[in-house]
Amino acid sequence: MLQKVAAILSENMGVDRNSITMETDLIRDLSINSIDIVNLVIDMEHEFDVEIPDRQIGKFIVVGDIVAYLNKAVKKDAPV
C-alpha cells in the first residue's frame, strides 16, 4: 500500500518516490497545500475505489495516516 500511495504522491508533488516513508509529513516534508490534498484524495479514491470523507482528510498528517486509512477502507470493501 505504501508503494502505491508513494507513487501517487510522487506523481502529484514531483518528489522522489523512494524518499517517501510512513513518517513523511505531508505539510512539513512535502509542502502539501489544500489544493494538493484535494487532488491527492481524488487520485486515491480512483486508484483504490474508495470514498474518503472530508472529515477524514484533516486527520492525514503523515503518509502512514493515509496508508492506515486505505488499508482499513480497502479491506472493508473487499468481497468476503
HELIX and SHEET records of a PDB file:
HELIX    1   1 LEU A    2  MET A   13  1                                  12    
HELIX    2   2 ARG A   17  SER A   19  5                                   3    
HELIX    3   3 SER A   34  PHE A   48  1                                  15    
HELIX    4   4 ASP A   54  ILE A   57  1                                   4    
HELIX    5   5 VAL A   63  ASP A   77  1                                  15    
END                                                                             
